[in-house]
Amino acid sequence: MKMNLLSKTCLLLSQLTLAMSSAASADIAFVGGTVVLDATKSGDDGLYKFDAEVELAFRIDNVGLQFGVGETLVTNFSDVEQFRTNYSVHAYYYLQNRVKIGVSYSDSYIGKGHLTAYRIETMLALGSVDIEAIFGTSNYAGGNSYFTAATRVYYEIAPTLELNARYSMSVDENGEYVSSSYGAGVSYNIPNSELDVYANYNFSQRFQNQQISIGLQLNFGPESDERIFTLSRIY
């Protein structure tokens, strides 16, 4: 299973490399970006998580690139305080105007080790519905690897109001079930602005843990209405 995923990832990377090479003489266009500030309360364990993330997206003909960087603080305001630095790189191809498929790499420095992840990802724009999906492997500090599949569906019910729902499942290297989670959220765009206010709920079946988060997202750039990849922030 692991080799099959790696071979598919390498094949997709090679196709993206060829596409980028053919577009090398084209201009690089800035698509847009986001700035996210998020606060999360985790169940009854007294832990709080604060995130600050910046994402930037670019386009070269039919090839897209997205870069992300962020900082995370996990604390109980007493004896627990952990900082994480997060990076992500995405390369994808526009199959149609707003249908994207590609790969991503992300790295989070947690404590004394790195959590690295390699993913295949896609984004489908279907009118008022957008669907994002990822599948890939993650590994913490050279330990066991886990395979995760996740999807998130966005539904615009009004020009300023959007609902979303997501689900994920992870298995270990032997295909044994590890965990799953599901969540839902709502986002409100402040009229005449590029600022969204949102709230999300998530439940982890493995840890029987609930998380509630609230946040702000600033969208900017010439095509700020184009949705960028976000599942790599969560899984």
Backbone bond lengths (Angstrom), bond angles and torsions (degrees), N, CA, C in turn:
res aa  C-N    CA-C-N  psi(-1)  N-CA   C-N-CA  omega(-1)  CA-C   N-CA-C  phi
1 M - - - 1.468 - - 1.521 110.94 -
2 K 1.342 115.24 -42.48 1.460 119.39 -178.95 1.523 110.89 -65.64
3 M 1.363 117.12 -44.01 1.446 120.17 -178.84 1.521 110.95 -67.42
4 N 1.346 116.13 -35.60 1.459 119.88 178.48 1.516 110.36 -62.42
5 L 1.343 117.27 -44.14 1.466 121.18 178.75 1.515 110.58 -63.84
6 L 1.346 116.90 -43.84 1.459 120.06 -178.22 1.524 111.01 -64.63
7 S 1.334 117.02 -39.05 1.464 119.75 179.84 1.512 110.89 -65.81
8 K 1.348 116.76 -40.77 1.460 119.78 178.15 1.525 110.58 -65.49
9 T 1.340 115.74 -40.20 1.465 119.98 179.13 1.522 110.75 -63.28
10 C 1.349 116.31 -43.72 1.469 119.99 179.27 1.522 110.70 -63.31
11 L 1.346 117.15 -40.66 1.460 120.55 179.00 1.514 111.11 -62.20
12 L 1.346 116.09 -44.70 1.461 119.90 179.96 1.520 110.57 -65.72
13 L 1.331 116.91 -38.99 1.468 120.67 177.65 1.526 110.80 -62.26
14 S 1.342 116.55 -41.76 1.464 119.23 -179.97 1.520 110.69 -65.00
15 Q 1.340 117.72 -39.18 1.461 120.91 177.97 1.524 111.34 -65.11
16 L 1.337 115.52 -40.15 1.459 119.33 177.51 1.521 111.11 -66.05
17 T 1.331 116.20 -38.21 1.471 119.97 179.06 1.523 110.91 -62.63
18 L 1.338 116.32 -43.00 1.461 120.29 177.57 1.520 111.33 -63.35
19 A 1.344 115.59 -41.25 1.460 119.09 179.95 1.517 110.99 -65.12
20 M 1.345 115.84 -39.54 1.463 119.92 -179.94 1.523 110.36 -69.34
21 S 1.331 117.25 -35.00 1.462 120.25 178.93 1.523 110.87 -65.38
22 S 1.341 116.12 -40.75 1.460 119.66 179.60 1.511 112.16 -68.64
23 A 1.368 115.72 -22.22 1.463 119.62 -179.08 1.528 111.96 -100.71
24 A 1.332 116.15 11.55 1.466 119.39 -173.27 1.521 112.58 -62.39
25 S 1.353 115.38 -31.27 1.460 118.48 -178.37 1.518 112.94 -82.31
26 A 1.344 117.33 -6.79 1.461 120.56 -178.55 1.523 110.58 -83.25
27 D 1.312 114.66 162.43 1.456 119.63 178.90 1.522 110.69 -75.31
28 I 1.322 115.82 145.84 1.456 121.68 174.78 1.524 107.78 -89.21
29 A 1.325 116.53 121.15 1.458 121.62 -178.04 1.522 109.99 -106.63
30 F 1.326 115.77 134.09 1.459 120.79 175.69 1.524 108.30 -79.81
31 V 1.324 116.93 121.01 1.459 121.88 -178.80 1.520 110.95 -84.59
32 G 1.322 116.27 -52.43 1.456 120.33 -178.82 1.514 110.75 165.11
33 G 1.309 114.96 -175.89 1.453 119.58 -179.29 1.506 111.80 -160.56
34 T 1.317 114.73 175.75 1.458 121.29 178.25 1.527 109.71 -138.21
35 V 1.317 114.68 150.60 1.460 122.85 168.52 1.522 106.48 -123.18
36 V 1.328 116.57 124.18 1.459 121.42 -174.82 1.518 110.13 -121.50
37 L 1.330 115.56 131.64 1.461 123.31 171.35 1.517 107.37 -120.62
38 D 1.349 116.72 124.64 1.459 120.83 -169.90 1.524 110.45 -137.69
39 A 1.328 115.76 141.05 1.463 121.72 175.25 1.522 108.73 -128.62
40 T 1.347 116.78 130.51 1.462 121.77 -175.20 1.516 111.00 -127.89
41 K 1.331 116.31 133.91 1.471 122.75 172.99 1.514 107.73 -103.61
42 S 1.339 116.58 127.88 1.453 121.70 -174.86 1.523 111.17 -105.55
43 G 1.331 116.62 104.00 1.462 123.21 172.15 1.512 115.09 46.02
44 D 1.356 114.36 -138.63 1.461 121.00 -177.76 1.525 112.20 -105.76
45 D 1.344 117.69 12.07 1.462 119.46 -176.60 1.523 113.23 -87.24
46 G 1.315 117.01 0.25 1.460 119.98 176.82 1.503 115.03 76.84
47 L 1.346 118.16 10.54 1.448 120.90 -179.11 1.527 111.61 -92.56
48 Y 1.310 114.56 142.05 1.463 121.88 176.05 1.527 107.82 -124.88
49 K 1.330 115.25 144.82 1.460 120.76 179.42 1.519 109.02 -126.02
50 F 1.332 115.43 130.70 1.460 121.63 179.85 1.528 108.29 -121.52
51 D 1.331 115.83 127.38 1.461 121.80 -176.69 1.522 110.98 -122.14
52 A 1.329 115.53 143.59 1.463 122.88 169.62 1.519 106.87 -133.12
53 E 1.341 116.87 119.56 1.465 121.88 -174.64 1.529 110.53 -131.05
54 V 1.335 115.17 144.66 1.463 121.96 173.15 1.524 107.86 -127.97
55 E 1.344 116.24 130.85 1.462 121.67 177.64 1.530 108.86 -125.97
56 L 1.339 116.02 138.55 1.462 122.09 178.28 1.524 108.54 -129.50
57 A 1.344 116.77 135.50 1.459 121.47 -178.94 1.525 110.35 -123.46
58 F 1.346 115.48 140.94 1.454 122.65 -179.25 1.532 108.91 -132.33
59 R 1.330 115.49 162.06 1.459 120.08 -179.27 1.523 110.59 -139.91
60 I 1.339 115.18 135.27 1.465 122.45 174.26 1.524 105.99 -123.97
61 D 1.320 116.80 99.33 1.466 120.97 -173.03 1.528 109.87 55.07
62 N 1.337 117.87 -114.35 1.467 120.90 -178.53 1.523 113.40 -98.23
63 V 1.313 116.91 11.43 1.460 121.50 -179.69 1.519 109.87 -110.00
64 G 1.318 116.65 133.57 1.454 121.58 179.32 1.514 111.91 -116.83
65 L 1.330 115.54 148.58 1.462 122.77 175.49 1.526 108.09 -130.30
66 Q 1.309 115.82 139.93 1.464 120.91 177.57 1.525 109.32 -136.58
67 F 1.330 115.67 135.37 1.460 121.62 -178.65 1.522 108.93 -126.54
68 G 1.330 115.93 138.35 1.457 120.28 179.66 1.513 111.69 -135.10
69 V 1.317 115.62 147.45 1.457 121.97 175.13 1.522 108.17 -146.48
70 G 1.318 116.65 145.12 1.454 118.86 -178.71 1.510 112.58 -164.04
71 E 1.318 114.04 170.35 1.462 122.24 177.26 1.527 108.80 -129.11
72 T 1.341 115.72 142.68 1.458 121.88 179.53 1.521 109.50 -129.54
73 L 1.307 115.50 135.76 1.463 121.70 173.86 1.517 108.71 -119.34
74 V 1.341 115.94 125.24 1.462 122.16 174.19 1.520 107.60 -112.77
75 T 1.320 117.55 125.19 1.460 120.60 -174.75 1.523 110.80 -153.13
76 N 1.336 115.66 155.81 1.460 121.36 169.95 1.526 110.41 -114.68
77 F 1.356 114.66 12.69 1.465 122.80 179.93 1.525 112.21 62.16
78 S 1.345 115.97 23.66 1.463 120.01 179.01 1.524 109.50 -139.20
79 D 1.343 117.03 -94.87 1.463 119.94 -174.82 1.516 113.53 -108.30
80 V 1.325 117.80 3.81 1.460 121.25 178.58 1.516 109.57 -117.21
81 E 1.319 115.70 125.49 1.461 120.80 176.90 1.526 108.14 -153.71
82 Q 1.318 115.33 112.01 1.460 120.51 -176.12 1.525 109.45 -130.83
83 F 1.330 115.58 129.59 1.455 121.28 177.86 1.527 109.34 -105.27
84 R 1.311 115.64 144.22 1.458 121.79 176.65 1.527 108.69 -131.17
85 T 1.317 115.78 139.87 1.460 121.67 173.38 1.519 108.14 -111.74
86 N 1.330 116.41 128.31 1.458 121.32 -172.43 1.529 110.57 -119.15
87 Y 1.346 115.00 136.97 1.456 121.17 175.67 1.530 108.66 -132.53
88 S 1.315 117.11 149.04 1.460 120.42 174.36 1.527 110.06 -150.00
89 V 1.330 115.40 146.82 1.460 123.07 176.83 1.521 107.69 -134.04
90 H 1.326 116.63 131.66 1.461 122.34 179.70 1.524 108.89 -124.88
91 A 1.330 116.00 140.25 1.461 122.04 171.98 1.520 106.81 -132.28
92 Y 1.329 116.70 128.00 1.456 118.90 -173.91 1.524 110.69 -148.10
93 Y 1.319 113.95 166.99 1.460 121.45 -176.74 1.526 109.16 -123.20
94 Y 1.330 115.87 135.52 1.456 121.05 177.24 1.530 109.03 -83.55
95 L 1.331 116.98 105.20 1.458 120.43 177.07 1.520 110.17 -71.33
96 Q 1.313 115.88 -38.07 1.450 123.59 171.59 1.517 105.97 -133.85
97 N 1.317 117.07 -171.12 1.455 119.09 -174.38 1.524 112.54 -56.39
98 R 1.349 117.93 -43.89 1.446 119.60 -177.36 1.522 111.90 -132.43
99 V 1.325 115.16 33.46 1.460 121.34 171.57 1.518 106.96 -115.55
100 K 1.325 116.57 119.85 1.452 120.86 -173.03 1.532 110.29 -124.40
101 I 1.343 116.11 142.58 1.450 121.30 172.89 1.525 108.09 -140.02
102 G 1.339 116.45 137.70 1.453 118.61 -177.01 1.507 112.75 -170.15
103 V 1.321 115.14 -159.14 1.456 122.29 -179.31 1.531 108.81 -132.37
104 S 1.322 114.85 160.00 1.464 118.81 178.02 1.522 110.15 -144.65
105 Y 1.319 113.72 156.14 1.470 122.28 173.58 1.511 107.51 -130.39
106 S 1.328 116.20 133.62 1.457 119.35 177.26 1.521 109.69 -135.39
107 D 1.319 115.01 151.59 1.465 121.81 -178.82 1.520 108.41 -141.55
108 S 1.327 115.97 129.30 1.460 121.70 175.14 1.520 108.24 -124.67
109 Y 1.328 115.95 124.97 1.464 119.39 177.59 1.518 107.87 -88.81
110 I 1.348 116.47 111.96 1.462 122.70 -175.75 1.523 108.39 -120.36
111 G 1.314 116.23 117.27 1.458 119.42 178.37 1.510 111.74 60.99
112 K 1.329 116.75 -112.69 1.460 121.24 -177.89 1.526 112.35 -109.79
113 G 1.318 117.31 15.05 1.457 119.01 -178.12 1.509 112.82 -148.09
114 H 1.338 115.01 172.61 1.458 121.71 -178.73 1.527 109.90 -109.77
115 L 1.309 116.39 135.96 1.452 123.00 170.00 1.522 106.62 -100.54
116 T 1.330 116.36 110.15 1.462 120.71 -177.99 1.521 109.36 -110.86
117 A 1.324 115.48 147.67 1.466 120.07 -178.68 1.519 109.90 -142.60
118 Y 1.334 116.12 138.88 1.462 124.01 174.07 1.523 107.47 -119.32
119 R 1.328 116.80 127.83 1.460 119.60 -172.83 1.526 111.92 -134.41
120 I 1.326 115.93 148.68 1.449 123.38 161.95 1.520 106.14 -98.82
121 E 1.326 118.06 135.86 1.458 119.77 -174.36 1.525 111.34 -142.06
122 T 1.321 114.69 155.99 1.457 120.06 178.09 1.521 109.79 -146.51
123 M 1.321 114.81 154.18 1.463 122.06 177.46 1.527 107.86 -136.24
124 L 1.330 116.05 124.36 1.456 121.86 -179.97 1.519 109.01 -116.23
125 A 1.320 117.18 130.73 1.455 122.79 176.53 1.523 108.45 -107.99
126 L 1.333 116.52 113.19 1.460 121.93 -175.25 1.527 109.52 -123.29
127 G 1.305 116.22 69.97 1.462 119.89 -178.86 1.517 111.38 70.01
128 S 1.321 116.29 -118.45 1.465 120.36 -179.53 1.521 112.32 -83.54
129 V 1.336 117.29 0.33 1.463 122.13 -178.73 1.526 109.36 -118.03
130 D 1.336 116.19 131.19 1.462 122.67 171.86 1.526 108.20 -117.83
131 I 1.330 116.26 140.59 1.459 121.28 179.61 1.525 108.96 -126.87
132 E 1.322 115.66 124.98 1.463 121.75 176.09 1.520 108.27 -115.15
133 A 1.335 117.30 138.47 1.457 121.00 179.81 1.519 109.88 -143.39
134 I 1.335 116.00 146.16 1.457 121.63 177.17 1.526 109.90 -136.87
135 F 1.323 115.36 153.67 1.456 122.07 171.79 1.512 107.71 -147.79
136 G 1.334 116.38 129.64 1.453 117.56 -178.81 1.505 112.79 -176.99
137 T 1.321 114.48 -170.00 1.452 121.67 -176.45 1.521 110.54 -120.86
138 S 1.332 115.80 147.56 1.463 121.34 176.78 1.517 109.22 -133.79
139 N 1.328 114.59 152.72 1.461 120.34 -175.79 1.519 108.83 -147.72
140 Y 1.350 116.10 133.97 1.462 120.15 179.28 1.520 110.41 -110.37
141 A 1.336 115.69 118.59 1.463 123.34 171.82 1.526 113.34 51.39
142 G 1.342 116.18 40.26 1.457 119.29 176.23 1.508 114.75 76.44
143 G 1.324 118.79 9.61 1.458 121.68 179.74 1.511 112.23 -86.06
144 N 1.339 115.90 -148.88 1.454 120.57 -178.74 1.528 110.72 -68.62
145 S 1.327 114.40 148.31 1.456 120.20 176.35 1.523 109.97 -97.72
146 Y 1.320 115.30 148.70 1.457 121.12 178.26 1.519 109.18 -128.13
147 F 1.320 115.21 144.74 1.457 121.19 177.02 1.522 108.67 -105.43
148 T 1.320 116.02 131.16 1.458 121.17 -176.91 1.517 110.55 -127.07
149 A 1.320 115.20 134.89 1.457 122.33 170.53 1.523 107.19 -118.08
150 A 1.318 116.24 132.96 1.462 119.76 -177.78 1.516 109.89 -146.01
151 T 1.313 115.70 150.29 1.462 120.45 176.58 1.522 109.37 -142.74
152 R 1.311 114.53 151.41 1.461 121.49 178.48 1.523 107.87 -138.65
153 V 1.332 116.20 131.65 1.459 122.37 -179.44 1.527 108.42 -115.20
154 Y 1.331 115.76 130.10 1.459 122.61 178.05 1.527 108.77 -111.14
155 Y 1.320 116.56 135.66 1.461 120.31 179.71 1.529 109.27 -131.77
156 E 1.320 115.91 116.51 1.463 121.43 179.80 1.522 109.00 -85.97
157 I 1.322 116.41 110.54 1.465 120.07 -177.98 1.524 111.53 -95.06
158 A 1.325 116.77 -12.18 1.462 122.72 177.03 1.528 107.00 -160.50
159 P 1.337 118.52 162.12 1.468 120.09 -179.05 1.522 114.19 -56.25
160 T 1.324 117.32 -25.71 1.466 119.87 -178.18 1.522 113.41 -114.10
161 L 1.341 118.12 3.18 1.468 120.57 -173.39 1.520 110.61 -133.03
162 E 1.332 115.26 131.95 1.458 120.92 -177.61 1.524 110.43 -139.07
163 L 1.333 115.60 139.30 1.458 122.45 174.73 1.520 109.30 -108.20
164 N 1.338 116.70 153.38 1.464 119.78 174.98 1.520 110.02 -144.67
165 A 1.319 115.49 153.76 1.459 122.61 176.05 1.518 108.11 -140.72
166 R 1.329 116.91 145.94 1.460 119.54 -178.95 1.523 111.25 -143.75
167 Y 1.345 114.39 157.49 1.462 121.51 179.31 1.519 108.27 -147.91
168 S 1.328 116.33 144.36 1.462 120.72 176.89 1.524 110.17 -143.16
169 M 1.339 115.34 154.19 1.458 120.96 175.43 1.520 108.54 -144.36
170 S 1.335 116.33 140.22 1.463 121.80 -179.51 1.519 110.13 -124.97
171 V 1.344 114.92 144.48 1.462 121.87 174.27 1.523 108.28 -131.28
172 D 1.327 116.44 160.17 1.454 119.18 179.39 1.529 110.46 -87.59
173 E 1.332 116.44 -173.45 1.463 121.28 -176.06 1.524 112.99 -63.25
174 N 1.343 116.31 -21.80 1.461 120.99 179.84 1.525 112.39 -94.58
175 G 1.322 116.51 4.73 1.455 120.30 -179.67 1.510 114.21 82.93
176 E 1.343 117.09 8.59 1.459 120.65 179.51 1.521 110.44 -81.07
177 Y 1.333 115.04 139.16 1.466 121.11 -179.53 1.527 110.79 -60.22
178 V 1.335 116.20 133.80 1.461 121.79 178.60 1.522 110.88 -112.36
179 S 1.309 116.50 -54.18 1.462 118.72 -177.22 1.523 109.89 -163.71
180 S 1.331 114.75 167.01 1.459 121.72 172.52 1.520 108.01 -150.35
181 S 1.307 115.77 159.59 1.457 120.48 178.59 1.514 109.47 -151.27
182 Y 1.308 115.42 157.90 1.460 120.07 175.98 1.521 108.41 -143.00
183 G 1.324 115.48 159.34 1.458 119.13 -177.68 1.510 111.21 -161.37
184 A 1.314 114.91 170.17 1.462 122.07 178.14 1.523 107.69 -150.72
185 G 1.336 115.32 158.43 1.455 118.59 -178.81 1.516 112.08 -160.54
186 V 1.301 114.18 171.84 1.455 121.85 178.33 1.521 108.61 -138.69
187 S 1.329 116.20 143.38 1.458 121.95 -179.53 1.524 109.11 -131.72
188 Y 1.325 115.60 137.47 1.468 121.05 -179.58 1.520 109.15 -124.67
189 N 1.326 115.45 125.73 1.454 120.75 177.45 1.520 109.74 -90.63
190 I 1.329 116.01 122.67 1.463 120.70 178.57 1.536 107.64 -66.89
191 P 1.331 117.80 123.10 1.476 120.97 -175.14 1.524 112.53 -54.03
192 N 1.336 114.05 142.08 1.472 122.55 178.27 1.519 112.40 61.79
193 S 1.333 115.89 31.58 1.463 120.08 178.04 1.521 109.04 -147.47
194 E 1.318 116.36 171.29 1.462 122.61 175.05 1.528 110.62 -106.13
195 L 1.328 116.69 23.58 1.463 121.75 -175.88 1.527 110.60 -107.37
196 D 1.343 115.49 127.20 1.459 122.03 176.86 1.524 109.78 -109.49
197 V 1.322 115.59 140.46 1.458 122.88 172.18 1.528 106.97 -111.59
198 Y 1.329 118.05 131.83 1.459 118.78 -175.29 1.526 112.35 -139.07
199 A 1.320 114.78 162.53 1.466 123.11 174.19 1.520 107.83 -141.13
200 N 1.334 116.82 137.32 1.461 121.88 -178.61 1.520 110.84 -132.36
201 Y 1.338 114.81 150.43 1.460 122.28 174.83 1.519 108.08 -124.29
202 N 1.334 117.78 137.51 1.459 121.83 178.72 1.529 109.59 -139.63
203 F 1.340 115.84 142.37 1.466 121.18 178.63 1.511 109.38 -130.03
204 S 1.342 116.79 126.49 1.462 123.34 177.69 1.521 108.91 -99.16
205 Q 1.337 116.99 118.94 1.453 120.13 -178.87 1.526 112.17 -71.05
206 R 1.317 117.12 -30.34 1.461 119.83 -179.12 1.520 111.54 -65.88
207 F 1.322 116.22 -46.32 1.461 120.48 -176.32 1.523 112.64 -99.16
208 Q 1.353 116.49 0.94 1.458 120.87 -176.70 1.536 110.10 48.01
209 N 1.334 113.86 48.63 1.454 120.85 -172.21 1.524 110.38 -121.24
210 Q 1.320 116.23 132.84 1.450 121.88 176.92 1.530 110.34 -103.02
211 Q 1.321 115.32 143.36 1.463 120.94 176.56 1.525 109.08 -131.00
212 I 1.314 114.70 135.46 1.457 121.26 176.18 1.522 107.83 -123.93
213 S 1.323 116.40 128.31 1.463 119.94 -178.19 1.520 110.66 -129.93
214 I 1.316 114.70 150.32 1.450 122.63 173.13 1.520 107.94 -131.30
215 G 1.330 116.85 152.70 1.451 117.37 -177.87 1.509 113.84 -169.00
216 L 1.323 113.11 176.40 1.459 122.96 176.92 1.516 108.30 -124.38
217 Q 1.333 115.94 140.40 1.454 120.39 175.39 1.521 109.51 -131.89
218 L 1.332 115.40 122.02 1.456 121.87 176.86 1.516 108.63 -99.61
219 N 1.328 116.65 123.32 1.460 122.59 177.84 1.526 108.90 -103.55
220 F 1.322 116.57 136.68 1.464 119.08 -178.87 1.522 109.66 -147.60
221 G 1.335 115.06 164.46 1.459 120.39 178.51 1.516 112.39 111.99
222 P 1.333 117.17 166.74 1.468 121.49 -175.70 1.522 113.66 -65.08
223 E 1.342 118.01 -26.12 1.465 121.55 177.52 1.526 109.07 -125.51
224 S 1.317 115.30 54.51 1.457 120.64 -174.85 1.520 113.10 -67.99
225 D 1.355 117.28 -13.14 1.460 119.79 178.13 1.526 112.02 -83.00
226 E 1.345 118.44 -8.43 1.463 120.29 177.06 1.523 109.14 -76.52
227 R 1.321 116.05 127.32 1.467 120.28 -177.55 1.522 110.43 -75.42
228 I 1.317 115.68 132.78 1.463 119.90 177.65 1.525 109.63 -99.70
229 F 1.330 116.33 167.67 1.467 120.72 179.97 1.525 109.92 -71.94
230 T 1.349 115.22 133.80 1.464 119.67 -177.78 1.529 113.96 -130.82
231 L 1.342 118.45 -15.86 1.463 119.54 -175.23 1.521 112.56 -62.81
232 S 1.342 117.60 -25.77 1.470 119.63 179.39 1.524 111.31 -66.54
233 R 1.337 117.88 -17.99 1.461 120.06 175.48 1.523 111.18 -72.13
234 I 1.342 116.20 -26.78 1.470 121.28 -170.52 1.512 111.69 -99.10
235 Y 1.362 117.05 -44.09 1.470 121.07 -172.19 1.521 111.09 -115.93
